[in-house]
Each structure stands twice: as structure tokens, then as C-alpha cells.
Amino acid sequence: MTRRSATGGTRRRGTRSVPLPLLVPALAGLAFLLLPLVALLIRTPWRTLPDQLTSEEVWQALRLSLVCATSATALSLVIGVPLAWLLARADFPGRRLVRALVTLPLVLPPVVGGVALLLALGRNGVVGQWLDAWFGVTLPFTTTGVILAETFVAMPFLVISVEGTLRAADPRYEEAATTLGASRFTAFRRVTLPLIAPGVAAGAVLAWARALGEFGATITFAGNFPGRTQTMPLAVYLALQNDPAAAIALSLVLLAVSIAVLAGLRDRWLTPS
């Protein structure tokens, strides 16, 4: 593709030479990011990989990971989309503070998030003690605890995506629907939601991928019990100590899922405007 220069001539885009002081660190950064992935592929036991991937332990962890990540994504959609709408459309005191608190799990160490969940929902937690006393519900070290831990760390990805899409959407369509007699909820459900569906889908995929790879909050709040709370990342950690080949195989599965997610979101997140 060509474009006209200031002197009236044309030049081909991207043909300008890259300064050496920028090229060298850029290549070093690329190598730094790619080298661990290449090493993983080189050290993968390809001959025994089918046996590793078909073992009962791997499938058990994979099934649990898929169920918990999907459940966490569904929960994030139910409570995260309304929260994103509130941040994007409603004007209330302290909105910036609320937005900062919503995005806090993005920068909070996952282990700290797990400790916070224990203090809030544990058997002696601020809320958990009442759940245990009134309903006999115990959340830590259960599959439900895995789902809650994954939701805690994954939902901000959904909220950010949906809020950005809502801010880009024209609010006049929603206002027109309300002037024609529709309630605010009906306008959101019939008008706004179809408009922001691509953003909701992208946020859901990101949340699902983040939930699938969650480790710190899960092991702190839910533990590492095979068949009940041991997801794929926890299985990788445990296998690395006893069976490195199995750890590599599990890591390869997670790498493939990550690549698939990036490929699916390429047109929305990685293509320049």
C-alpha cells in the first residue's frame, strides 16, 4: 500500500528502516517472550503425549476446569453485565471509586484475593459464618469455592469489555425506546443488549480464559483436591513435582486454549483501527 509524501511523490508504507537502537531491544523482547514457549514445545514428550493426555488424572482436571470456568463465566455474565451498565450509564457519587474497586482484582495478587475470599466467605468469615450457621453452607475447599474464586479474578475482564462497548454505543437508541413507552429494563434487553452483544461475547471469552488459567486464588480458597477442586493449573503445579512429562502435557493443553482464545479475539483486540 502506498501513500503520497509531502513532496508529491509516493512511498510504500512500512519500508522505512528501523533504527538499530530500537530494533535490538525489540528483537530481545520478542525472543524473551517466545523462548519459554519454544522451550515448552521442544521439551514436549510427543511420543508419550497421547498417553499423557488420555490419563484419568488429566481428564478429571480438564473436566473440572471446563465446568468451573464455564460456571464462573455464566456467573460473571449475570452480575457483571448489569454492573458494567451501571458504570457506563448511571451517574452517581463515587462512580470512579466503584470502577477502581471493580478493576482491583486485575492488579491484586491472586493469593491475596484467595485470602480475602477466606476472610469473607470462610467458615469463620464475615459472611461465611452466617452462611454456615443459618443454611449449613460451607464454600471453601469445595467445587463451588473454585467457581467463586475464578469469578472473583475473571469478572473484571468482562466488566471492562462490556463497559467500553456500552460507552461506544449510542445511548439515543435506548432513550428513544423509553420515550416510546418501554421500561429501562425492556430498552436494555431489546435494544442495548443486541447492540453490545459483540463486546459481551468478547468479554465472556476473556473471562472464561482467565478463569481457566486461575491458580493463586483457587488454591488458597478452594485447595487442591483431585476430582473436587484440582483444576488444570493446580494439576500442572502438582505434576511438576512428581511427573514433569505430565506437567508439560497439561501445560501444552492450556497453551493451545490460550492460542485459540487469542485467535478468536484477533479481529476485535489485535487488529489496529
KAUR-V206151 format. One line per field, one symbol per residue. burial: 1 if it has 24 or more other C-alpha atoms within 12 Angstrom, else 0. Layout:
burial = ???
This chain:
burial = 000000000000000000000000000000000000000100011000000110001111110111111111111110011111111110000000001001101100011111111101111000010000000001111111111111111111111111111100101001000000000100110011101111111111111111111111111111111111111111111110000011111111111011001000000000000
